[in-house]
Amino acid sequence: MRIIELTSLKDGSKIYINIECIGHFYEAKEEISYGRVGTPKHTSVGTTTHNNGGFKVKETSKEILKLIETSRGI
């Protein structure tokens, strides 16, 4: 099992995810609501073990790929 550490967009806490359970990840643009930033730019990471829409994290897709490569020793 290989784990990566990501940062929650919601409160800055750490999220630890087994890379073998990542089903998808994609970057989402910031959402504007009533002239304010409702949700800042983030990356959504979904797992194969839950169908809850995934985790919103601060790391970019490139940073996540780098973490995955590093955890595999590539």
Order of alpha helices (4+ residues) and beta strands (2+ residues): beta-beta-beta-beta-beta-beta-beta-alpha
